[in-house]
Structures are given as C-alpha cells and as structure tokens.
Amino acid sequence: MTVTEHAPEPAPPVGSTTRWRALLLAAVAACAACGLVYELALLTLSASLHGGGIVAMSLIVAGYVAALGAGALLVKPLLGRAAITFIAVETLLAVIGGLSAAALYVAFAFVGGSLWVLVVATLLIGSLVGAEVPLLMTLLQRGRISGAADTGRVLANLNAADYLGALIGGLIWPFILLPQLGMIRGAAATGVINVLAAAVVTVFLLRGILNAREFGTALVVLAAALGLLVTLLVRADGIETSTRQRLYADPIIALERSAYQEIVVTRRGDDTRLYLDGGLQFSTRDEYRYTESLVYPALGDGARSVLILGGGDGLVAREVLRQPGVDAIVQVELDPAVVQIARTTLRDANAGALDDPRVDVVIDDAMRWLREPPPDVLPPGGFDAVIVDLPDPDTPALGRLYSVEFYALVAHALAADGLMTVQAGSPFATPTAFWRTVSSIGAAGYAVTPYHVHVPTFGDWGLVLARRGAAAPTPRIPADAPPLRFLDQQVLDSATVFGGDIRPQWLTPSTLDHPRIVDDMRQGYR
C-alpha cells in the first residue's frame, strides 16, 4: 500500500495549531536527546567491555549514521499513518534503547561476547531515530498547504529542535546519567523519559487524530513499555551485581563506578585483587615481585624525592616509603575513586601509604600535570626518581601516556642524574607493545635498559630503567635497601637478559600524532 492510498488524518483545531506545534517540537527535542543518549551509552559500554578502539568506535558511529538513512527510507510507506506510526516508533525506541545496555552487559558476562548485541542495537536504534524526522515533518505539516518557503521554515524548526535535543542528551549523559545512575540504569531511565514524551504527544496532541481503538491500543502499549523499563530501573542493581559476579572468580568486596572506569576489588582468603574495567591490576599473592622490581632500580643510591605517575592503589608508594632517606613523594593519579579505595579497602595491602605525611597525592591527569607542575611541588633541580606505573595503553587516552612527547615531559621533572622506571607490559605476551615502549623512551632522549621478571599472576612482565644522557643505566638495588621478599642483585642482573623468542627490537616510536602502541595492544596477546 502506498502513502496516497491512505485517507489523510485530520488536522488539529485551527486555534490550537501554534500550541500544538510548539508542544510537538518540544517532544522532538526530548526524543532527539533520548536517541543520542542511547548511542552514547552503547559507545561507553563498547569502550568498557571491548576497549573502545578507534576502529570499533568509528564503525559504531558510521553504522549508526547509515541506519539513520535506512530508517528514513523504510518509514516512507507509513507516512500516511504518521500519528500511530510515530507512537510505535517511539515505543520501540524506548524499549530497545532502554534495554540495550543491560542486554550488552548480560551477553558479555554469560555468552562471552557482546559485539553482535552492540551491532544489532546500533542498527535498530539508528533506524528508529532515522524514522522520527519524516514522521515529525509529516505531523508538523498537517493541515497546511505549504509553499517552498513554508516547508523550509517547518524543516528549520524541526532541525533546530532535533539538534537542541541532541545537545541536551550529549550533556546529560556524561554529567548526570552516567555518574549518577551508571550505564544500565542510565539507559533505562532514558527509555522512561522517551516513553513519557511519547505519552504526552499521544494524549495531548494526537488524541484527536487517532480513532478510539488506536488511542486505547497506544496507551496500553506505552504503559507496558513504561512498566518494563521501570522494572529494569528497580532491579538494575541486582541484575548488574549478579552479572558482574559471573565475570570474577572470587567474591566482590568493593565496587565503585567512577567517571573514568569501573573499579572492582575481590577477595578469597588472603588473596585480594584489584580490577579496572575488568582488567586485573594486581593480586596480593605476588604483587611484591612486580612492585619491588619497579621501585628499587629507580631509587639508585640516596634518592630523597620521588614522583609517582599513576599507582593509585598505593603499592608503589608503600614500597618507596620503605627506602631510607626518601622524605618527599608526589603521586599524580587521575581517578580519586581509586585513591579512596586504596585508603579503605586496600589499606592493608598498601600499609596506609597514601596517608603518610611524606606523600602528597595530586588528583590530575599525568600529562597535564607534567606540562605545568606547581613550582612549590617540583624540587630544585627535579625529582631524584620518577616511577611510571600506568595501565596498559589499550585506549587512545592511555596511549598518549606512552608517547615520545609524554616521556619528554617527564624529563623536565627529572633531575639531571635521576632515574626513571616504567611498567611496559609483557615482552612475551605483547612483545611489540613492550619494545615500542622501550623505543619511545629512547626516542625521547633517554638511555634505556629494559628488564623483565616473572610475576605468576601475569607471567613474564617487562619494565624499563632510563636515564637522561648517552650511558645506559645498570639496574641496581640501593645499598641501604630494606629486606626484600623477591628482588636481589643476582635476580636483577639476570632480568636484563632476553631470550631468543623475545629478543630486543628497535621499533618506530609511538607519538601523539601516531599512537602506534595502541594498535600494538589491539593485536591481542601472543
């Protein structure tokens, strides 16, 4: 059946036309805001569950935009019944969008992969959002005999409301919904708003257009959709808790969803583990192997001031504080929620290091802080040691902290004869990323000495010792180091030897302009 075969729907009363269209434009803005929030929720979950690489995010955005066009074409045969079709589209959009985050999360936990849910949800949401504009244009033109100029004015009003709604949605998601409700409840709450907007349009604008049966059916369907979404809102915490626990082998004892990441702490017996966005950061069974190997080679002999970049769990600060002579530590950590968990749940693991008066914890982005460190914090001549304990560079945001430019900024904060150590990933599991880090540090003007140790939880783990200048430093334990559980000079000497299957490579460095190390991490683990 074509559009011309439908009987035209009646126009609104003449006296209420202006008010009718104003309310409809407000509904346009609300629906546009909801549509963008759904897409932002999917992008956020993609980053959290799949790493959110440039390729994945580009495909999601491109797929969404393509689906907008497909939806506009697919709705053409239904424009003769614009009112009832609009209600159906908004109801479907509210349900699919509101449930999408929960479906994605559950699929990830129970099936082991959720990419197909992400693709399907993106295409469906995009198609439904794309269908909105033709339907709304038809409703706004109702009862008019329009010339070209009049049609242009209607389209301008529609686009203005649509873009304003998108702006509102783009601001609400990161500043209100995500931090206050989280991804699952945030998407569900958006679905509730979507249903309520559709209900307002139905009751106040379309009641005179729909016949009694259509109106009653629309109200029942909207009520059912609202009930489903409200149920998800109420039960979201339970669903999320049960689903999340399935992802972790041990009981969860602490959970925090910050503006930057999901923080989970598990414990079984005396084994406490920290996870950031699902990635294991340490296990108390063997973290001392990693921590000792990262800290003591940087301290040299007589280090008094130390800069720690990252290390929000407090383990590096704990170990630095054990070294005699250290009297000032500045720790720069991006996420205050990690610091709070370190001061509470992880306090036994880090011995309360972040509350020691010698430790100055600064909440800031490491790169931003290095560009303009406060004069009263930077020691004269620079820090005696810099310890870089940052997560693996599997996102562009983290990749810039493994760039030549980043290490060049560190050099400005490091004393002329100071030492820097960097956690660099696994030379066995991710060899290209490891040697890319070594090469990037070298390209920033450092002489480098890579080394690696065995950490049972992670396997073979690599680090880099660096000094400004031409002579590569020799990793050494300070003569007055406290008793250590793992590291001694013999272990450290052997740590600089690399076997044939992980032999050293000199690679093109990673830069801000070309973050090659992120691509290295995307290649996966060997």
C-alpha positions in Angstrom: 0.0 0.0 0.0 1.4 3.5 -0.9 1.0 6.7 1.0 -1.6 8.1 -1.4 -3.9 5.2 -0.7 -4.3 6.2 3.0 -7.0 8.5 4.0 -5.4 11.7 5.3 -5.5 12.2 9.0 -7.5 15.2 10.3 -5.7 18.4 11.2 -5.6 19.8 14.8 -8.1 22.6 15.6 -7.1 25.8 13.9 -7.0 27.8 17.2 -4.6 25.4 18.8 -2.2 25.0 15.9 0.6 27.1 17.3 0.4 25.5 20.7 0.1 22.0 19.1 3.3 22.5 17.0 5.2 24.0 19.9 4.5 21.0 22.1 5.4 18.7 19.2 8.7 20.5 18.7 9.4 20.0 22.5 8.7 16.3 22.0 11.1 16.3 19.1 13.9 17.7 21.3 13.1 15.2 24.1 13.2 12.3 21.6 16.4 13.5 20.0 18.0 13.7 23.4 17.0 10.2 24.2 18.3 8.9 20.8 21.7 10.4 21.3 21.9 9.1 24.9 21.2 5.5 23.7 24.1 5.8 21.2 26.4 7.3 23.8 25.5 4.5 26.2 26.5 2.0 23.6 29.8 3.8 22.9 30.5 3.9 26.6 29.8 0.2 27.0 31.9 -0.6 23.9 34.8 1.2 25.5 34.3 -0.6 28.8 33.7 -4.1 27.5 35.7 -4.2 24.3 38.3 -1.5 24.8 36.6 1.1 22.6 39.3 1.4 19.9 39.2 3.9 17.1 38.2 1.3 14.6 35.4 -0.1 16.8 34.1 3.4 17.7 34.3 4.6 14.1 32.3 1.5 12.9 29.6 2.1 15.5 29.2 5.8 14.6 29.3 5.0 10.9 26.8 2.2 11.3 24.5 4.5 13.4 24.6 7.2 10.7 23.9 4.7 7.9 21.0 3.3 9.9 19.5 6.8 10.2 19.3 7.0 6.5 17.9 3.5 6.2 15.2 4.3 8.8 14.1 7.4 6.9 13.6 5.3 3.8 11.9 2.4 5.4 9.3 4.6 7.0 8.1 6.2 3.8 5.2 3.8 3.2 3.9 4.5 6.6 3.8 8.3 6.4 0.0 8.2 5.6 -0.5 6.9 9.2 2.2 9.2 10.7 0.5 9.5 14.1 0.2 5.9 15.0 3.5 5.1 13.4 5.2 7.8 15.4 3.9 6.2 18.7 5.0 2.8 17.6 8.5 4.0 16.7 8.9 5.9 20.0 7.7 2.9 22.0 10.2 0.5 20.2 13.0 3.1 20.5 12.3 3.4 24.3 12.3 -0.3 24.9 15.2 -1.2 22.6 17.3 1.7 23.8 16.4 1.4 27.4 17.3 -2.4 27.4 20.3 -2.2 25.2 22.9 -1.5 27.9 21.6 -4.3 30.1 21.5 -6.7 27.1 25.0 -5.9 26.1 26.3 -6.3 29.7 24.5 -9.6 30.2 25.6 -11.0 26.8 29.2 -10.1 27.7 29.0 -11.9 31.0 27.1 -15.0 30.0 27.9 -15.6 26.4 31.5 -14.3 26.4 31.0 -11.9 23.5 28.6 -9.0 23.1 29.7 -7.5 19.8 26.7 -8.8 18.0 24.4 -7.2 20.5 26.2 -3.9 20.0 25.8 -4.1 16.2 22.2 -5.1 16.3 21.3 -2.4 18.9 23.2 0.2 17.0 21.4 -0.6 13.7 17.9 -0.8 15.3 18.3 2.4 17.3 19.7 4.3 14.4 16.9 3.1 12.1 14.2 4.1 14.6 15.8 7.5 15.2 16.1 8.0 11.4 12.3 7.3 11.1 11.5 10.1 13.5 12.2 13.1 11.2 10.0 12.1 8.3 7.1 11.3 10.7 7.5 14.5 12.6 7.8 16.5 9.4 4.5 15.0 8.3 2.8 15.8 11.6 4.1 19.3 11.6 2.8 19.9 8.1 -0.6 18.6 8.9 -3.4 20.8 7.8 -1.2 23.1 5.7 -1.0 23.8 2.0 2.7 24.6 2.0 4.8 26.5 -0.4 8.6 26.1 -0.6 9.3 28.9 1.9 6.8 27.5 4.4 8.2 24.0 4.1 11.7 25.4 4.7 10.5 27.1 7.9 9.0 23.9 9.2 12.1 22.0 8.4 14.3 24.7 10.1 12.2 24.4 13.2 12.3 20.7 13.2 16.1 20.6 12.7 16.6 23.2 15.4 14.6 21.2 17.9 16.3 18.0 16.9 19.8 19.4 17.3 19.0 21.2 20.5 17.7 17.9 21.9 21.0 16.2 20.8 23.0 18.8 22.6 20.9 18.2 25.8 21.4 14.5 25.5 25.1 14.9 24.9 25.4 16.9 28.1 23.1 14.9 30.3 24.8 11.5 29.7 28.4 12.3 30.9 27.4 14.8 33.6 24.2 13.4 35.1 23.1 9.9 33.9 26.4 8.0 33.8 27.9 9.3 37.1 24.6 9.1 39.0 22.9 6.0 37.6 25.5 4.1 35.7 25.2 2.7 32.2 22.4 0.2 32.7 20.1 2.3 34.8 21.1 5.4 32.8 19.9 3.8 29.6 16.7 2.5 31.3 16.0 6.0 32.8 16.3 7.5 29.3 13.9 4.9 28.0 11.4 6.0 30.7 11.8 9.6 29.5 11.3 8.5 25.9 8.0 6.7 26.8 6.7 9.6 28.8 7.5 12.0 25.9 5.6 9.7 23.6 2.7 9.5 26.0 2.5 13.3 26.3 2.3 13.6 22.5 -0.3 10.8 22.3 -2.6 12.3 25.0 -2.3 16.0 24.3 -1.6 16.1 20.5 -2.7 13.0 18.7 -5.8 12.1 20.6 -8.0 13.9 18.1 -6.2 12.3 15.2 -6.4 8.7 16.4 -9.6 6.7 16.4 -10.7 5.2 19.8 -9.2 1.8 19.1 -5.8 3.2 18.1 -5.8 5.6 21.0 -6.6 2.8 23.5 -4.0 0.4 22.0 -1.4 3.2 22.1 -2.0 3.8 25.8 -1.8 0.1 26.6 1.5 -0.4 24.7 3.0 2.7 26.2 2.0 1.6 29.7 3.5 -1.8 29.1 6.8 -0.3 27.9 6.9 2.0 30.9 6.3 -0.9 33.2 9.1 -2.9 31.6 11.6 0.0 31.9 10.6 0.9 35.5 11.1 -2.8 36.4 14.6 -2.7 34.9 15.3 0.5 36.8 14.2 -1.0 40.1 16.0 -4.3 39.6 19.1 -3.0 37.7 21.4 -3.2 40.8 20.5 -6.9 41.3 20.9 -7.7 37.6 24.2 -5.9 37.5 25.5 -7.5 40.7 24.7 -11.0 39.6 26.0 -10.4 36.1 29.2 -8.8 37.3 30.0 -11.5 39.8 29.9 -14.0 37.0 32.9 -12.2 35.4 35.0 -12.6 38.5 36.2 -15.9 40.1 36.3 -14.5 43.6 33.7 -12.7 45.7 33.4 -9.0 45.1 34.1 -7.0 48.3 34.1 -3.4 46.8 32.7 -1.8 43.7 33.0 1.8 42.5 32.0 3.2 39.2 33.9 6.4 38.7 33.8 9.0 35.9 36.7 7.1 34.4 36.3 3.4 35.0 34.7 0.6 36.9 36.7 -0.4 40.0 36.3 -3.8 41.5 38.1 -5.4 44.4 37.7 -9.2 45.0 38.9 -11.3 47.9 39.3 -15.0 48.5 41.2 -16.0 51.6 44.3 -13.8 51.8 44.3 -13.0 48.0 42.9 -9.6 47.3 42.7 -8.4 43.7 42.0 -5.1 42.0 40.4 -4.8 38.6 39.9 -1.7 36.5 37.3 -2.0 33.8 37.6 -5.8 34.1 41.4 -5.9 33.7 43.4 -7.3 36.6 45.8 -4.8 38.1 47.4 -6.9 40.9 47.0 -9.8 43.2 48.3 -9.6 46.8 49.7 -13.1 46.3 52.6 -11.9 44.1 52.3 -8.1 43.6 55.5 -7.6 45.6 57.5 -9.2 42.8 56.3 -6.5 40.4 56.4 -3.6 42.9 59.9 -4.3 44.2 61.2 -4.7 40.6 59.6 -1.4 39.5 60.6 0.7 42.6 64.1 -0.1 43.8 66.1 0.2 40.5 64.7 3.8 40.2 65.9 4.8 43.6 69.6 4.5 43.0 71.7 5.5 46.0 70.5 8.3 48.1 67.2 9.3 46.3 65.3 11.7 48.5 62.4 12.9 46.3 60.3 10.6 44.1 57.5 11.3 41.6 55.0 8.5 41.1 52.8 8.8 38.0 49.7 6.5 38.4 49.9 3.8 41.0 46.7 4.9 42.6 46.5 1.6 44.5 49.2 2.8 46.8 51.5 -0.2 46.4 54.4 1.7 44.8 54.2 4.5 47.5 54.3 1.8 50.1 57.5 0.4 48.8 59.1 3.8 48.2 58.4 4.7 51.8 60.3 1.7 53.0 63.5 3.0 51.4 65.6 5.0 54.0 66.3 8.6 53.0 63.2 9.2 51.0 61.4 12.2 52.5 59.1 13.5 49.8 56.8 11.7 47.4 54.4 13.3 44.9 51.9 11.0 43.5 49.8 12.0 40.5 46.7 9.9 40.0 43.8 10.7 37.7 40.9 8.9 39.4 40.0 10.0 43.0 37.8 6.9 43.4 40.9 4.6 43.1 42.7 6.7 45.8 39.6 6.4 48.0 39.6 2.6 47.6 43.3 2.5 48.2 42.8 4.3 51.5 40.0 2.0 52.6 39.5 -1.5 51.1 43.2 -1.8 50.0 44.7 -0.2 53.1 46.1 -3.5 54.4 47.8 -4.1 51.1 49.4 -0.7 50.8 50.0 -0.3 54.6 48.2 3.1 54.5 50.9 4.6 52.4 48.7 7.3 50.8 48.0 8.8 54.2 51.7 9.1 55.1 52.6 12.8 55.6 55.5 12.3 53.2 53.1 11.5 50.4 51.4 14.4 48.5 48.6 12.9 46.4 47.6 15.0 43.5 44.4 14.3 41.6 45.2 15.2 38.0 46.0 13.8 34.6 49.7 12.9 34.5 50.3 14.6 31.2 48.5 17.8 32.1 50.3 17.9 35.4 53.7 17.4 33.8 53.1 20.3 31.4 52.7 22.8 34.3 53.8 21.3 37.6 53.3 23.6 40.6 56.6 25.4 41.4 56.2 24.6 45.1 55.9 20.9 44.4 58.8 20.4 42.0 62.1 20.0 43.9 65.0 22.3 42.9 66.7 20.5 40.0 63.9 18.0 39.6 63.0 14.7 41.3 65.7 12.1 42.1 63.4 9.3 40.7 60.3 9.0 38.6 58.2 5.8 38.7 55.6 5.5 35.9 53.0 2.9 37.0 50.2 3.4 34.5 47.7 0.9 33.0 48.5 -0.8 29.7 47.9 1.5 26.7 44.9 -0.2 25.1 43.0 3.0 24.5 44.0 6.3 22.8 43.7 8.1 26.2 46.2 5.8 27.7 48.3 5.6 24.6 49.3 9.2 24.9 50.9 8.4 28.2 53.3 6.0 26.4 54.3 8.5 23.7 57.6 10.2 23.0 56.0 13.5 24.0 55.0 12.2 27.4 58.4 10.9 28.2 59.9 14.2 27.1 57.7 16.0 29.6 58.9 13.6 32.3 62.4 14.6 31.5 61.7 18.2 32.6 60.6 16.9 36.1 63.6 14.5 36.5 66.9 15.5 38.0 69.9 15.5 35.6 71.3 12.3 37.1 67.8 10.9 38.2 66.4 7.6 37.1 63.0 6.7 35.7 61.3 3.3 35.7 58.3 2.5 33.5 56.0 -0.5 33.6 55.9 -1.6 29.9 53.8 -4.8 29.7 54.8 -8.3 28.8 57.8 -8.9 26.4 56.4 -12.3 25.8 52.6 -11.8 25.6 52.7 -8.3 23.9 56.3 -8.1 22.6 55.6 -5.3 20.0 54.0 -3.1 22.6 56.8 -3.7 25.0 59.6 -2.9 22.6 57.6 0.0 21.3 57.6 1.5 24.8 61.4 0.9 25.0 61.9 2.6 21.7 59.6 5.5 22.5 61.5 6.2 25.8 64.8 6.1 23.9 63.5 8.5 21.2 62.6 11.0 24.0 66.4 11.3 24.7 66.9 8.7 27.4 69.4 5.9 27.6 67.4 2.8 28.3 67.9 -0.6 29.9 64.9 -3.0 29.5 64.5 -5.8 32.0 61.8 -8.4 32.9 60.7 -10.5 35.8 58.3 -13.3 36.4 55.1 -12.4 38.2 53.0 -15.6 38.4 49.6 -13.8 38.1 50.7 -12.1 34.9 53.6 -14.2 33.6 56.7 -12.6 32.1 56.5 -8.8 32.8 58.7 -6.1 31.4 60.0 -2.8 32.8 62.3 -0.1 31.6 65.1 1.7 33.5 66.0 5.0 31.9 68.3 8.0 32.5 68.8 11.2 30.5 72.1 11.0 28.5 74.1 8.5 26.5 75.1 5.9 29.0 72.5 3.2 29.7 72.0 2.7 33.4 72.7 -0.6 35.1 69.8 -1.7 37.3 71.0 -1.9 40.9 69.3 -2.2 44.3 70.2 0.6 46.7 72.9 -0.4 49.2 70.7 0.5 52.1 67.5 -1.1 50.7 65.3 -2.8 53.3 64.9 -6.6 53.3 63.0 -7.6 50.1 60.9 -10.7 49.5 61.8 -11.3 45.9 64.4 -8.9 44.4 68.1 -9.2 44.9 71.1 -8.1 42.8 71.5 -11.5 41.2 67.8 -11.6 40.1 68.1 -8.0 38.8 71.3 -8.8 36.8 69.6 -11.8 35.2 66.5 -9.7 34.5 68.3 -7.7 31.8 68.8 -10.9 29.7 66.2 -11.6 27.0 65.9 -15.0 25.3 65.7 -15.6 21.6 61.9 -15.6 21.4 61.7 -12.2 23.0 64.9 -10.7 21.6 65.2 -6.9 21.6 63.7 -4.9 18.8 64.1 -1.2 17.9 60.7 0.0 16.6 59.3 3.3 15.3 58.3 5.2 18.4 54.8 5.9 19.4 53.8 9.6 19.3 50.7 11.7 20.0 50.2 12.1 16.2 50.6 8.4 15.6 49.8 6.3 18.7 51.3 3.1 17.3 51.3 1.4 20.7 47.5 1.4 20.9 47.5 -0.6 17.6 50.1 -2.9 19.1 47.8 -3.7 22.0 44.8 -4.1 19.6 46.7 -7.0 18.0 46.0 -9.0 21.1 48.2 -11.3 23.2 50.6 -13.8 21.9 
